[in-house]
Amino acid sequence: MLNLKPLHHFVLVVEERNFAAAARRANISQPALSNSIRTLEEQIGVQLFLRDERPVKVTPEGEEILERARWLLFEARNLDVQISALRSGVAGHLRCGMVPIFSA
């Protein structure tokens, strides 16, 4: 299963079109972000960026993965919100019962 953090880094680089700017947004060093992307590329067996061009360009394979990565990150954020709401009691099921005399 994929780790979502490298996918987040991938989306940041796509949005910023620059590894250094994406690293600043992620609050990590540029080498750490590059390693995260490189590890993701090795894991999935696909090159995501054309690094020799400025600004950085996404490969066609990277474009194919981008929308699904954005969707996964969106759903992960929604899950975090839902878990938080369940944990705090704001969401969930409420069951009420009453004795037969009051239900008539």
N, C-alpha and C positions, 0 to 999 in steps of 0.2 A: 504494500500500500504506500502511496506517495505521502510525503510530509507536506503540509500546506505552506510552511514558511518559505521554501524555495519557490513555490508557485507565486506567493506574494511578491517575492523579490523579482521574479520574472515579469510580473505585471508592472511593478514599479519602474523597471528599466524600460519597458515598452512605453510607458507614459512619459517618462523623463527623456527618453532617447539618449541617455547618458548614464554610465555606471556610477560616476562620482555623485551626481545629483540624486540618483536613486538610493545610494548608500546613505546619504544625509537624511532622506525621508524615512528610511528604515532604521535610522539611529544605529548604524553599524559602520565599520570601516569598509572602504572600497575593496580591499583584498578579500575581506570576509564575504562580501556580496558576490564578488567574482567567483570565489570558491563555491558558494551556494549554487550559483547558476551552472557552473562547470559540473558539479556533482549531479545536479538535476539532469543535465544533458547526458551525462554518462549513464545515469540510471534509466532514462527512457530511450537512449540510443539515437537521439535526434539533436542536431545543432539548431539552436534557437535564434542566434544572432549572427550577423555578419559584422565581426568586430573590427575589421580593417577599414570600415567606412565611418565617416563622421558626418552627421550624427549616426549613432548605432542604428542599424536596420534589422528588422525581424525577418527571418527566413520564411519562405512559404510554409514550411512545416510548423514554424513558430506561430504563424498566423492561424493555422488550423487549431492549434492547442490553446490560443489566447482566449477565445470566447468561452471555452469549457472551463479554463482556469478561473476566469472572472466569475462564472456561474458557481463554481465550487466554493470560492472565497465568499461570495454573497450568501450562499446557503449555510456556510460555516458560521458567519456572523449572525444569521437568523437563528441558528441552533443555540448559539451562546446567549442570545437575548431570551429565547424561550426557556432555556435551562435556568437562567437567572430569575425569570418571572416565576417559574415553578418553585424554585428554592425559596423565594421570598413570600410565596403564598398569593401572589397577584394573579396567577393563572392556575388552572387545574380544574378538578371536578369538586363540586360541593353537593353533598347528599343530605337531604333533609328528610326527616321522618316525623310522623305524627301519629298519635293514638287514634283509633277508629272513631271515637266520639267527636273529635274535632274535624274529621274529614267530611262529615256529612254536612 
